[in-house]
């Protein structure tokens, strides 16, 4: 039995190959969607890390300004002693 029915000219092997191709394309599409989700998640994490870097730069600048004020204040009080 190499045909689906006696009246069809399509063999079972062709149908099986077609179904295998459909299954493969479905698998590839599902993999692509999952990879897209993962990439989106990684990009979001990267944005958070970049924002944290910017925040740290601001904090560093503020701390340096405070340190300068403290050094200046301590210098004045040392001269007054």
Secondary structure in CASP SS format (residue, H / E / C, confidence):
PFRMAT SS
TARGET T0000
AUTHOR 0000-0000-0000
METHOD secondary structure of the structure
MODEL  1
X C 1.00
X C 1.00
X E 1.00
X C 1.00
X C 1.00
X C 1.00
X C 1.00
X C 1.00
X C 1.00
X C 1.00
X E 1.00
X H 1.00
X H 1.00
X H 1.00
X H 1.00
X H 1.00
X H 1.00
X H 1.00
X H 1.00
X H 1.00
X H 1.00
X H 1.00
X H 1.00
X H 1.00
X H 1.00
X H 1.00
X H 1.00
X H 1.00
X H 1.00
X H 1.00
X H 1.00
X H 1.00
X H 1.00
X H 1.00
X H 1.00
X H 1.00
X H 1.00
X H 1.00
X H 1.00
X H 1.00
X H 1.00
X H 1.00
X H 1.00
X H 1.00
X H 1.00
X H 1.00
X H 1.00
X H 1.00
X H 1.00
X H 1.00
X H 1.00
X H 1.00
X H 1.00
X H 1.00
X H 1.00
X H 1.00
X H 1.00
X H 1.00
X H 1.00
X H 1.00
X H 1.00
X H 1.00
X H 1.00
X H 1.00
X H 1.00
X H 1.00
X H 1.00
X H 1.00
X H 1.00
X H 1.00
X H 1.00
X H 1.00
X H 1.00
X H 1.00
X H 1.00
X H 1.00
X H 1.00
X H 1.00
X H 1.00
X H 1.00
X C 1.00
END
